[in-house]
Amino acid sequence: MRIFQYLFFIIILFGCSVEKSMKNAEFDAVISKLGNSPEKNSTEENMMVGDAFRKSNRLVEAIPFYQQAIKQGAPEEANLYLAQGLKVEQKYDEAQKVLDSYLLKARDEKTQKLAEKELHNLRKIDELKEKDSYYRVKNLDDINTERAEYSPVFSRNYLYFTSNRDGSKIYRTTGTPFTDIYRVATKGANVNLATLDPLDPIINHIDTNEGSVAISPDGNSMIFAKGNDGKAKGYSEVNLFFTRYRNGKWSEPVPLSINVADAWDSTPAFSPDGSTLYFSSTRPGGSGGADLYQAKVNRRGRWVDVRNLGPEINSPGDDVFPYISEDGSLYFASDGHPGFGKLDMFRAVREGGHVKIENLGKPMNSSADDFGFYQFNLTKGFFTSNRRGGKGDDDIYTFINDDPDLKVVNYFLVGTTVTKDDAGKEIILPNTKVSLTADNGDVLDESFTNADGKFNFRVYPEEHYDLIGEKSDYFTVRKDFTTIGKTVDRTKLTEFITNVTFETKIMMDPIVLEKAIVLDNIYYDLDKYNIRPDAALVLDSLVQIMSDNPEIYIELGSHTDDRAADNYNLRLSLQRAQSAVSYIIDKGIESKRITAKGYGETQLIIKNAQTEEEHQRNRRTEFKVLRYNPRDRNDDLPPDEQVDEYDRFFKDSGNGNR
């Protein structure tokens, strides 16, 4: 009896041990304990082993465990994971059959939607196979080992990459060594192995994974992923860290303030001008797995305005490893868009107000993981893959794009923010925030003008934009701009790269209390006070001003000429002002922010007016700011008050470590 009790307790302890390992993401331990025979496992055990293989990026090995779990009555998501594993094995027909069968009996709405999306992607594979490709790829044999080398970045004649080639400490999630960041001197794809070294110990720690890296355009700053140290106190996930190269060495890395605790923030990339950081994150509010985000650097050196890149780019799966090329294209890796297996590489471009996403096709993509796209010019570069035929785990590959019709057209909008001095002379207005927005209101880019008042945006073919200028103590203004009808005919281009530059100017008016501002072209029919259609257009512009400037409270005043009795003019002007105010309130402006005032003929601009034109100048509608509660716009601080975020240590927190 005691023997059976002993065995019973052993079984209980074994089960608890496996569940604890799974909870702690010690996937290799789960596989070691239960990964030998799916037929002998329970449903729950097969699901644990399948999930352990899947979450440690070994989806093919999970197939028999999910198959057995489904036979045993597994949760619905097992069908989705099984189909994804078969897809990686290039058993596309079998994967479709699994999903077709599952969808006939699906009950869980979330899993059903994911399965429908995956089935849609599978049906696109034949189309992807027929895609023409001018890419040539080659394994970078000199640098790769049987372990992982991934996430290549080129800067100042050095190739930076991440690898676990020399790791001694084992990462319990995957059973592989911890990763470090390396660099090697290279000319194009020709590496000098004698120069290959890990980065300084201040970057690489023996007890943490250092992941994907981004180097600023000037080569002096680096943002990289780091985390998974497994300690009770520390980073429970992966975070982004910043370091600067000073006096021949890297500074102590500090975490970025945009990290989200308990989220995976990784795969960073700079825009070509260094003003935007792109990265991937599992933070709440995304489309599914990991989503792509961007952040802007403000005039204080802080990364701010974190934005999700939206549902056109982000899928229900993982969208990772962004890269912005010199022609403005966004390259990224995803397992949620139609692809051949696991992560495929895609190119996203804007045109006509929409984002077009293109799978790079074979040979750039395979049924394995393909990611980490990076160009060192517009036709050559690097990427990472763990496809068959490599040296081991993730390998770095080179590519060449031989497309004979490849022509690059860049469209730029450059402008200046200006105002007028007391004499009415136009002068430069520095330190102004300018935003480029699409028709749907999405902010596509932002800039803070310097002492010269200049801003510069990349724009795209056949699109309409609003430019929004903002500065403390000035009215927020918007100005429209369009590239519609201004697109270059690519068939007539002879140069490989063509730059098209448009110019504009934004006039910023200061907010002055009690200063009357005339609303031109507000006309009323004789002795009437109803809003005419032509007047409504002008009032709509005032609605826009008040929407863009929520800190102002105004008086709307109406004036008449002197060709009627005083009392009549006073009453008529008040009725006109009230009518205009009602129109504005009906458009969504709070009533407490606007007051109607009728002045009649008490404030004539031209006394003793003789002509109809002079009477019209007296018959005017104007507004003036009565109260102004300025917003806290720290971005407008002058240069001597700006603070560099990265000289501080932020205590904010940091899937794999890519």
C-alpha positions as CSV (number, residue, x, y, z in Angstrom):
1,M,0.0,0.0,0.0
2,R,2.8,2.4,0.9
3,I,4.4,1.7,-2.5
4,F,1.3,2.7,-4.3
5,Q,1.0,5.8,-2.2
6,Y,4.6,6.7,-2.9
7,L,4.1,6.2,-6.7
8,F,0.9,8.3,-6.5
9,F,2.8,11.2,-4.9
10,I,5.6,10.9,-7.4
11,I,3.1,11.2,-10.2
12,I,1.5,14.3,-8.6
13,L,4.9,15.9,-8.0
14,F,5.9,15.1,-11.6
15,G,2.8,16.7,-12.9
16,C,3.2,19.8,-10.8
17,S,6.9,20.0,-11.8
18,V,5.9,20.0,-15.5
19,E,3.2,22.6,-15.1
20,K,5.6,24.8,-13.1
21,S,8.2,24.5,-15.9
22,M,5.6,25.5,-18.5
23,K,4.4,28.4,-16.4
24,N,8.0,29.6,-16.1
25,A,8.5,29.3,-19.8
26,E,11.1,26.5,-19.3
27,F,10.1,24.9,-22.5
28,D,13.1,22.7,-22.9
29,A,12.4,21.1,-19.5
30,V,8.8,20.3,-20.5
31,I,10.0,18.7,-23.7
32,S,12.6,16.6,-21.9
33,K,10.0,15.3,-19.5
34,L,7.1,14.6,-21.9
35,G,8.4,14.8,-25.4
36,N,9.1,11.2,-26.2
37,S,5.8,9.5,-26.9
38,P,2.6,11.5,-27.6
39,E,0.6,8.2,-27.5
40,K,1.4,7.8,-23.8
41,N,0.6,11.4,-22.8
42,S,-2.8,12.8,-21.8
43,T,-4.5,15.5,-23.8
44,E,-3.2,18.2,-21.4
45,E,0.4,16.8,-21.6
46,N,0.3,16.7,-25.4
47,M,-0.9,20.3,-25.5
48,M,1.9,21.4,-23.2
49,V,4.6,19.7,-25.3
50,G,3.1,21.0,-28.5
51,D,3.0,24.5,-27.0
52,A,6.5,24.2,-25.7
53,F,7.8,23.3,-29.1
54,R,5.8,26.0,-30.8
55,K,6.8,28.8,-28.3
56,S,10.4,27.9,-28.6
57,N,10.2,28.2,-32.4
58,R,10.2,24.4,-33.2
59,L,6.7,24.2,-34.7
60,V,7.4,21.2,-36.9
61,E,8.3,19.1,-33.9
62,A,5.0,20.0,-32.3
63,I,3.0,18.3,-35.1
64,P,2.6,14.8,-33.7
65,F,1.7,16.2,-30.2
66,Y,-1.1,18.4,-31.6
67,Q,-2.3,15.6,-33.9
68,Q,-2.6,13.2,-30.9
69,A,-4.2,15.9,-28.7
70,I,-6.8,16.6,-31.4
71,K,-7.7,12.8,-31.4
72,Q,-8.0,13.1,-27.6
73,G,-10.4,16.0,-27.8
74,A,-8.0,19.0,-27.4
75,P,-9.0,22.6,-27.3
76,E,-9.9,24.2,-30.6
77,E,-6.7,26.1,-31.1
78,A,-4.8,22.8,-31.5
79,N,-6.2,22.6,-35.0
80,L,-4.8,26.1,-35.9
81,Y,-1.4,25.2,-34.5
82,L,-1.3,21.9,-36.3
83,A,-2.2,23.6,-39.6
84,Q,0.6,26.1,-39.0
85,G,3.1,23.3,-38.4
86,L,2.0,21.5,-41.6
87,K,2.4,24.7,-43.5
88,V,6.0,25.0,-42.3
89,E,6.5,21.4,-43.6
90,Q,5.1,22.7,-47.0
91,K,2.2,20.3,-46.6
92,Y,-0.2,23.0,-47.7
93,D,-3.0,20.7,-48.8
94,E,-3.0,18.8,-45.5
95,A,-3.0,22.1,-43.6
96,Q,-6.1,23.2,-45.6
97,K,-7.9,20.0,-44.9
98,V,-7.2,20.4,-41.1
99,L,-8.7,23.9,-41.1
100,D,-11.6,23.0,-43.4
101,S,-12.6,20.1,-41.1
102,Y,-12.2,22.3,-38.0
103,L,-14.3,25.2,-39.3
104,L,-17.3,22.8,-39.9
105,K,-17.5,22.4,-36.1
106,A,-15.8,25.6,-34.8
107,R,-17.3,27.1,-31.6
108,D,-14.7,29.5,-30.3
109,E,-15.1,32.7,-32.2
110,K,-11.5,34.0,-31.7
111,T,-10.0,30.7,-32.9
112,Q,-12.5,30.5,-35.8
113,K,-11.5,33.9,-37.1
114,L,-7.8,33.1,-36.9
115,A,-8.4,29.8,-38.7
116,E,-10.3,31.5,-41.4
117,K,-7.5,34.0,-41.9
118,E,-4.9,31.2,-42.0
119,L,-7.0,29.3,-44.6
120,H,-7.2,32.5,-46.7
121,N,-3.4,32.8,-46.5
122,L,-2.9,29.1,-47.5
123,R,-5.1,29.6,-50.6
124,K,-2.8,32.4,-51.7
125,I,0.4,30.3,-51.8
126,D,0.0,29.1,-55.4
127,E,-0.2,32.8,-56.4
128,L,2.9,33.6,-54.4
129,K,4.8,30.7,-56.1
130,E,4.1,32.3,-59.5
131,K,5.4,35.7,-58.5
132,D,8.4,36.9,-60.6
133,S,11.5,37.5,-58.6
134,Y,14.8,39.2,-59.5
135,Y,16.4,38.5,-56.1
136,R,19.5,36.4,-55.8
137,V,20.5,35.2,-52.3
138,K,23.6,33.6,-50.9
139,N,24.5,32.3,-47.4
140,L,27.2,34.5,-45.8
141,D,29.3,31.4,-45.1
142,D,32.2,33.2,-43.6
143,I,30.2,34.5,-40.7
144,N,27.7,31.8,-39.9
145,T,28.1,28.9,-37.4
146,E,26.0,25.9,-36.4
147,R,24.4,28.3,-33.8
148,A,22.3,31.4,-34.4
149,E,23.4,34.5,-36.3
150,Y,20.7,37.0,-37.0
151,S,19.4,40.6,-37.3
152,P,22.3,42.1,-39.4
153,V,22.8,45.9,-39.4
154,F,25.4,47.7,-41.4
155,S,27.0,50.9,-40.2
156,R,30.3,52.7,-40.8
157,N,31.9,49.7,-42.6
158,Y,30.9,47.3,-39.8
159,L,28.3,44.6,-39.8
160,Y,26.5,44.3,-36.5
161,F,24.6,41.1,-35.7
162,T,23.3,39.0,-32.8
163,S,24.5,35.5,-32.0
164,N,24.7,32.8,-29.4
165,R,27.9,31.3,-30.9
166,D,30.1,31.8,-27.8
167,G,27.4,31.6,-25.1
168,S,28.0,29.5,-22.1
169,K,24.9,30.2,-20.0
170,I,21.8,28.3,-21.2
171,Y,18.5,30.1,-21.8
172,R,15.9,27.8,-20.2
173,T,13.1,28.7,-22.6
174,T,14.9,27.2,-25.7
175,G,17.8,25.2,-24.2
176,T,20.2,27.3,-26.3
177,P,23.0,29.7,-25.1
178,F,22.2,33.3,-24.3
179,T,22.8,35.8,-27.2
180,D,25.3,38.6,-27.5
181,I,25.8,41.4,-30.0
182,Y,28.9,41.2,-32.4
183,R,30.4,43.3,-35.1
184,V,32.8,42.6,-37.9
185,A,34.5,44.9,-40.5
186,T,33.1,44.4,-44.0
187,K,33.1,45.8,-47.4
188,G,29.7,45.1,-48.7
189,A,29.4,41.3,-48.2
190,N,33.1,40.7,-47.8
191,V,33.8,40.3,-44.1
192,N,37.2,40.4,-42.4
193,L,36.9,37.6,-39.8
194,A,40.0,38.8,-38.1
195,T,38.0,41.8,-36.8
196,L,35.1,39.8,-35.5
197,D,34.5,40.5,-31.8
198,P,31.6,40.8,-29.3
199,L,30.7,44.3,-28.2
200,D,32.0,45.6,-24.9
201,P,30.9,43.8,-21.6
202,I,29.0,47.0,-20.8
203,I,26.6,45.9,-23.6
204,N,26.9,42.1,-23.4
205,H,26.1,40.6,-20.1
206,I,26.6,36.9,-19.4
207,D,23.3,36.5,-17.6
208,T,21.0,38.2,-20.1
209,N,20.0,37.9,-23.8
210,E,21.1,40.8,-25.9
211,G,18.9,40.8,-29.0
212,S,18.2,42.8,-32.2
213,V,20.1,46.1,-32.7
214,A,19.6,49.4,-34.5
215,I,22.4,51.9,-35.2
216,S,21.5,55.6,-35.7
217,P,22.4,57.1,-39.2
218,D,25.4,58.9,-37.7
219,G,26.7,55.7,-36.1
220,N,26.9,57.2,-32.6
221,S,23.8,55.8,-31.0
222,M,22.5,52.3,-30.6
223,I,19.2,50.9,-29.5
224,F,19.0,47.2,-28.8
225,A,16.8,44.6,-27.2
226,K,17.7,43.1,-23.9
227,G,16.0,41.0,-21.3
228,N,15.0,37.5,-20.1
229,D,17.5,37.3,-17.3
230,G,15.1,35.0,-15.3
231,K,15.6,36.9,-12.1
232,A,12.7,37.7,-9.7
233,K,13.9,41.4,-9.8
234,G,14.7,42.5,-13.3
235,Y,13.1,42.4,-16.7
236,S,10.4,39.9,-17.0
237,E,10.3,40.4,-20.7
238,V,12.4,42.0,-23.5
239,N,13.0,45.8,-23.5
240,L,14.7,48.4,-25.6
241,F,17.9,50.0,-24.3
242,F,19.9,53.0,-25.5
243,T,23.6,53.6,-25.5
244,R,25.8,56.2,-27.1
245,Y,29.4,55.9,-28.4
246,R,31.5,58.5,-26.7
247,N,35.3,58.8,-26.3
248,G,35.9,55.5,-28.0
249,K,33.4,53.4,-25.9
250,W,29.8,52.7,-25.4
251,S,28.0,54.3,-22.5
252,E,26.0,52.3,-19.9
253,P,22.8,51.2,-21.6
254,V,19.5,52.7,-20.2
255,P,16.0,51.4,-20.9
256,L,13.8,53.6,-23.1
257,S,10.8,55.2,-21.5
258,I,8.5,53.8,-24.2
259,N,9.0,50.3,-22.9
260,V,5.8,48.7,-21.5
261,A,6.2,46.5,-18.4
262,D,5.6,42.8,-19.1
263,A,5.5,43.4,-22.8
264,W,8.0,42.2,-25.4
265,D,9.5,45.3,-27.0
266,S,12.2,44.5,-29.6
267,T,13.4,44.5,-33.2
268,P,14.2,48.3,-33.3
269,A,15.1,50.2,-36.5
270,F,15.8,53.9,-37.2
271,S,14.3,55.8,-40.1
272,P,17.0,57.0,-42.6
273,D,17.0,60.5,-41.0
274,G,17.1,59.1,-37.4
275,S,14.0,61.0,-36.3
276,T,11.7,57.9,-36.1
277,L,12.1,54.7,-34.2
278,Y,10.3,51.6,-35.5
279,F,9.9,48.6,-33.3
280,S,7.7,45.6,-32.5
281,S,5.8,45.1,-29.3
282,T,3.2,42.8,-27.7
283,R,1.8,45.7,-25.6
284,P,-2.0,45.8,-25.1
285,G,-4.2,47.2,-27.9
286,G,-2.5,45.4,-30.8
287,S,-4.0,43.4,-33.6
288,G,-2.9,40.0,-32.4
289,G,0.6,38.9,-31.5
290,A,3.4,41.4,-31.9
291,D,2.6,44.6,-33.7
292,L,4.7,47.2,-35.4
293,Y,4.9,50.6,-33.8
294,Q,6.7,53.9,-34.3
295,A,7.9,56.7,-32.0
296,K,9.2,60.2,-32.8
297,V,12.1,61.9,-31.1
298,N,11.1,65.4,-29.9
299,R,13.2,68.5,-29.4
300,R,14.1,67.3,-25.9
301,G,15.6,64.1,-27.2
302,R,12.8,62.0,-25.9
303,W,11.0,59.2,-27.8
304,V,7.3,60.2,-27.8
305,D,4.0,59.8,-29.7
306,V,4.1,56.0,-29.8
307,R,1.7,54.9,-32.6
308,N,0.6,51.5,-33.8
309,L,1.2,51.3,-37.6
310,G,-2.4,50.2,-38.1
311,P,-4.4,47.2,-39.3
312,E,-3.3,47.5,-42.9
313,I,0.2,46.5,-41.8
314,N,-0.3,44.7,-38.5
315,S,-2.0,41.2,-38.8
316,P,-3.5,38.8,-36.3
317,G,-0.1,37.1,-36.2
318,D,3.4,38.4,-35.4
319,D,4.7,41.5,-37.3
320,V,8.3,42.1,-36.5
321,F,11.7,43.3,-37.7
322,P,10.8,46.6,-39.4
323,Y,13.2,48.4,-41.8
324,I,12.7,51.7,-43.6
325,S,14.7,51.9,-46.8
326,E,16.0,55.0,-48.5
327,D,13.0,55.1,-50.9
328,G,10.5,55.1,-48.0
329,S,9.4,51.5,-48.2
330,L,8.7,49.6,-45.0
331,Y,10.1,46.1,-45.0
332,F,9.0,43.8,-42.2
333,A,8.6,40.1,-41.3
334,S,5.2,38.5,-40.6
335,D,3.5,35.2,-40.1
336,G,0.1,36.7,-40.3
337,H,0.1,37.9,-44.0
338,P,0.0,35.4,-46.9
339,G,3.3,33.6,-46.8
340,F,5.1,30.3,-47.4
341,G,5.4,29.1,-43.8
342,K,6.6,30.9,-40.7
343,L,8.0,34.4,-40.9
344,D,8.1,35.8,-44.5
345,M,9.5,39.2,-45.5
346,F,7.1,41.9,-46.9
347,R,7.3,45.3,-48.5
348,A,4.7,48.0,-47.7
349,V,4.4,51.2,-49.8
350,R,1.8,54.0,-49.7
351,E,0.1,55.3,-52.8
352,G,-3.3,56.9,-53.3
353,G,-4.0,57.0,-49.6
354,H,-3.7,53.3,-49.2
355,V,-0.9,50.8,-48.1
356,K,0.0,48.1,-50.5
357,I,1.7,45.0,-49.0
358,E,3.8,42.7,-51.2
359,N,5.4,39.4,-50.3
360,L,9.0,39.4,-51.5
361,G,8.5,35.9,-52.9
362,K,11.1,33.2,-53.4
363,P,14.1,33.0,-53.0
364,M,13.9,35.7,-50.3
365,N,11.2,33.8,-48.5
366,S,10.9,30.1,-47.7
367,S,8.7,27.9,-45.5
368,A,11.0,28.6,-42.6
369,D,11.6,31.9,-40.7
370,D,12.9,34.7,-43.0
371,F,13.4,38.1,-41.4
372,G,15.8,40.9,-40.5
373,F,15.8,42.6,-44.0
374,Y,18.6,45.3,-44.2
375,Q,19.9,47.2,-47.3
376,F,23.4,48.7,-47.6
377,N,22.3,50.2,-50.9
378,L,19.0,50.0,-52.8
379,T,19.8,46.8,-54.6
380,K,22.0,44.9,-52.1
381,G,21.7,43.9,-48.5
382,F,21.4,41.2,-45.8
383,F,18.6,39.2,-44.2
384,T,18.3,36.2,-41.8
385,S,16.8,32.7,-42.4
386,N,16.8,29.3,-40.7
387,R,15.8,27.6,-43.9
388,R,17.1,24.2,-44.9
389,G,20.6,24.1,-46.3
390,G,22.0,26.6,-43.9
391,K,24.9,26.1,-41.4
392,G,22.7,25.5,-38.4
393,D,20.2,27.7,-36.6
394,D,19.5,31.2,-37.9
395,D,22.0,32.2,-40.6
396,I,22.7,35.6,-42.2
397,Y,22.3,35.7,-46.0
398,T,23.1,38.4,-48.6
399,F,20.9,39.4,-51.5
400,I,21.0,41.3,-54.8
401,N,18.0,42.7,-56.6
402,D,18.6,42.5,-60.3
403,D,15.2,43.9,-61.4
404,P,16.0,45.7,-64.7
405,D,13.0,48.1,-64.3
406,L,13.9,49.1,-60.8
407,K,13.6,52.9,-60.6
408,V,13.3,54.8,-57.3
409,V,11.2,58.0,-57.2
410,N,11.3,59.9,-53.9
411,Y,8.7,62.7,-53.2
412,F,9.5,65.3,-50.5
413,L,7.6,68.3,-49.1
414,V,9.8,71.0,-47.7
415,G,8.5,74.1,-46.0
416,T,9.0,76.9,-43.6
417,T,7.0,78.1,-40.6
418,V,6.6,81.9,-40.6
419,T,4.8,84.7,-38.8
420,K,4.6,88.5,-39.0
421,D,6.3,91.0,-36.8
422,D,4.6,94.2,-35.4
423,A,5.3,96.0,-38.7
424,G,3.6,93.3,-40.7
425,K,6.8,91.9,-42.1
426,E,7.1,88.1,-42.6
427,I,9.7,86.5,-40.4
428,I,10.9,83.0,-39.6
429,L,9.1,81.2,-36.7
430,P,11.4,78.5,-35.2
431,N,10.6,75.7,-32.7
432,T,7.2,74.9,-34.2
433,K,5.7,71.5,-34.4
434,V,4.4,70.5,-37.8
435,S,2.4,67.3,-38.5
436,L,1.6,65.7,-41.8
437,T,-1.8,64.0,-41.7
438,A,-3.8,61.9,-44.1
439,D,-7.4,62.4,-45.1
440,N,-8.6,60.1,-42.4
441,G,-6.8,62.1,-39.7
442,D,-3.9,59.7,-39.2
443,V,-0.6,61.4,-38.4
444,L,1.9,60.2,-40.9
445,D,4.9,62.2,-39.8
446,E,5.9,65.0,-37.4
447,S,8.7,67.5,-37.3
448,F,10.0,70.3,-35.0
449,T,11.4,73.2,-36.9
450,N,14.8,74.5,-36.0
451,A,16.1,78.1,-36.0
452,D,15.6,78.3,-39.8
453,G,11.9,77.3,-39.4
454,K,12.4,74.4,-41.9
455,F,10.5,71.1,-42.0
456,N,10.9,68.2,-44.4
457,F,8.4,65.3,-45.0
458,R,8.4,62.3,-47.3
459,V,5.1,62.3,-49.2
460,Y,3.6,59.7,-51.5
461,P,2.0,59.6,-55.0
462,E,-1.6,60.6,-55.5
463,E,-2.5,61.6,-51.9
464,H,-4.0,64.5,-50.2
465,Y,-2.6,65.8,-46.9
466,D,-3.2,68.4,-44.1
467,L,-0.2,70.2,-42.6
468,I,-0.9,71.2,-39.0
469,G,1.3,73.8,-37.4
470,E,1.3,74.1,-33.5
471,K,3.2,76.4,-31.1
472,S,2.4,77.8,-27.7
473,D,0.8,81.2,-27.9
474,Y,0.0,80.8,-31.6
475,F,-3.2,79.6,-33.3
476,T,-2.9,76.0,-34.4
477,V,-3.4,76.2,-38.2
478,R,-3.8,73.6,-41.0
479,K,-3.0,73.9,-44.6
480,D,-3.8,71.4,-47.3
481,F,-1.4,69.9,-49.8
482,T,-1.8,67.3,-52.5
483,T,0.4,65.2,-54.8
484,I,-2.7,64.2,-56.9
485,G,-1.9,64.9,-60.5
486,K,1.8,65.5,-59.7
487,T,3.1,62.0,-60.0
488,V,6.1,61.4,-62.2
489,D,5.7,59.1,-65.2
490,R,8.2,56.3,-64.3
491,T,8.3,55.0,-67.8
492,K,10.0,58.2,-68.9
493,L,12.7,58.2,-66.3
494,T,16.3,57.5,-67.2
495,E,18.0,57.8,-63.8
496,F,17.9,55.1,-61.2
497,I,16.9,57.6,-58.4
498,T,14.7,60.6,-59.0
499,N,13.9,63.1,-56.2
500,V,10.8,65.3,-56.6
501,T,10.6,68.2,-54.1
502,F,7.6,70.4,-53.4
503,E,7.7,73.6,-51.4
504,T,5.2,75.3,-49.1
505,K,4.9,77.8,-46.2
506,I,2.8,77.8,-43.1
507,M,1.8,81.2,-41.6
508,M,1.3,81.1,-37.9
509,D,-0.7,83.9,-36.2
510,P,-0.1,84.8,-32.5
511,I,-3.0,84.5,-30.1
512,V,-3.7,88.1,-28.8
513,L,-6.5,88.6,-26.4
514,E,-9.3,91.0,-27.5
515,K,-7.8,91.4,-30.9
516,A,-10.6,91.3,-33.5
517,I,-10.1,88.9,-36.5
518,V,-12.4,89.4,-39.4
519,L,-14.1,86.4,-41.0
520,D,-14.1,87.3,-44.6
521,N,-17.1,86.5,-46.9
522,I,-19.7,86.1,-44.1
523,Y,-22.8,87.6,-45.9
524,Y,-26.4,87.7,-45.0
525,D,-29.4,88.5,-47.1
526,L,-31.0,91.9,-46.7
527,D,-32.6,92.2,-43.2
528,K,-32.1,88.5,-42.7
529,Y,-30.0,86.5,-40.1
530,N,-30.1,83.0,-41.4
531,I,-26.8,81.3,-42.4
532,R,-26.3,81.2,-46.1
533,P,-24.4,78.3,-47.7
534,D,-21.5,80.6,-48.6
535,A,-21.3,81.9,-45.0
536,A,-21.5,78.3,-43.7
537,L,-18.2,77.5,-45.5
538,V,-16.5,80.3,-43.7
539,L,-18.0,79.4,-40.4
540,D,-16.8,75.8,-40.9
541,S,-13.3,77.2,-41.0
542,L,-13.9,78.8,-37.6
543,V,-15.2,75.4,-36.3
544,Q,-11.9,73.9,-37.5
545,I,-9.9,76.7,-35.7
546,M,-11.8,76.0,-32.5
547,S,-11.4,72.3,-32.8
548,D,-7.6,72.7,-33.4
549,N,-7.3,75.2,-30.6
550,P,-9.3,73.8,-27.6
551,E,-7.6,76.2,-25.3
552,I,-9.3,79.3,-26.6
553,Y,-12.7,80.9,-25.7
554,I,-14.0,83.4,-28.1
555,E,-16.6,86.1,-28.7
556,L,-18.2,86.1,-32.2
557,G,-19.3,89.6,-33.0
558,S,-21.6,90.9,-35.8
559,H,-21.5,94.4,-37.2
560,T,-23.9,96.3,-39.5
561,D,-23.5,99.5,-41.6
562,D,-25.3,102.7,-40.6
563,R,-28.1,102.7,-43.1
564,A,-30.9,101.8,-40.7
565,A,-32.1,102.8,-37.2
566,D,-29.6,102.2,-34.4
567,N,-31.9,99.9,-32.4
568,Y,-32.8,97.9,-35.5
569,N,-29.1,97.4,-36.4
570,L,-28.2,96.4,-32.9
571,R,-31.0,93.8,-32.8
572,L,-30.2,92.5,-36.3
573,S,-26.5,92.2,-35.5
574,L,-27.2,90.2,-32.3
575,Q,-29.5,87.9,-34.2
576,R,-26.9,87.3,-36.8
577,A,-24.2,86.6,-34.2
578,Q,-26.5,84.2,-32.3
579,S,-27.3,82.4,-35.6
580,A,-23.6,82.0,-36.3
581,V,-22.9,80.8,-32.8
582,S,-25.8,78.3,-32.9
583,Y,-24.3,76.9,-36.2
584,I,-20.9,76.5,-34.6
585,I,-22.3,74.8,-31.5
586,D,-24.3,72.4,-33.7
587,K,-21.0,71.4,-35.3
588,G,-19.8,70.1,-31.9
589,I,-18.1,73.1,-30.2
590,E,-18.9,73.5,-26.5
591,S,-21.4,76.4,-25.9
592,K,-19.3,77.7,-23.0
593,R,-16.4,78.4,-25.4
594,I,-18.2,80.9,-27.6
595,T,-20.3,84.0,-26.9
596,A,-22.5,86.0,-29.3
597,K,-22.3,89.8,-29.4
598,G,-24.2,92.2,-31.6
599,Y,-22.5,95.6,-32.1
600,G,-24.9,97.1,-34.7
601,E,-23.3,100.3,-36.1
602,T,-21.4,101.2,-32.9
603,Q,-17.9,100.2,-34.3
604,L,-17.8,101.4,-37.9
605,I,-14.5,100.9,-39.7
606,I,-15.4,103.6,-42.2
607,K,-17.6,106.4,-40.9
608,N,-19.7,108.2,-43.4
609,A,-19.3,105.4,-45.9
610,Q,-20.4,106.3,-49.4
611,T,-19.8,103.3,-51.7
612,E,-21.3,99.8,-51.4
613,E,-17.7,98.5,-50.9
614,E,-17.2,100.8,-47.9
615,H,-20.6,99.7,-46.4
616,Q,-19.6,96.1,-46.9
617,R,-16.4,96.6,-44.8
618,N,-18.6,97.9,-42.0
619,R,-20.9,94.9,-42.4
620,R,-18.5,92.3,-41.0
621,T,-18.4,89.3,-38.7
622,E,-15.3,88.9,-36.6
623,F,-14.1,86.9,-33.6
624,K,-11.7,87.7,-30.8
625,V,-10.1,85.5,-28.1
626,L,-11.5,86.4,-24.7
627,R,-9.6,83.7,-22.7
628,Y,-6.7,81.5,-23.5
629,N,-5.6,78.5,-21.4
630,P,-2.3,77.4,-23.0
631,R,-1.6,73.8,-23.1
632,D,1.6,72.4,-21.7
633,R,3.7,72.1,-24.9
634,N,7.1,71.2,-23.6
635,D,8.2,70.5,-27.2
636,D,8.5,74.2,-27.7
637,L,11.4,74.7,-25.1
638,P,14.3,76.6,-26.5
639,P,17.5,74.7,-27.2
640,D,19.2,75.7,-23.9
641,E,16.3,74.2,-21.9
642,Q,16.2,70.9,-23.8
643,V,17.2,67.7,-22.0
644,D,18.5,64.6,-23.5
645,E,16.5,61.6,-22.3
646,Y,19.4,59.2,-22.6
647,D,21.5,61.0,-20.0
648,R,18.9,59.8,-17.5
649,F,18.2,56.4,-16.3
650,F,14.6,55.4,-16.8
651,K,13.3,52.7,-14.5
652,D,10.6,51.4,-16.8
653,S,10.6,47.7,-17.6
654,G,11.9,45.3,-20.9
655,N,9.6,36.1,-27.1
656,G,12.5,34.9,-27.8
657,N,15.2,37.5,-27.8
658,R,15.2,38.6,-31.3
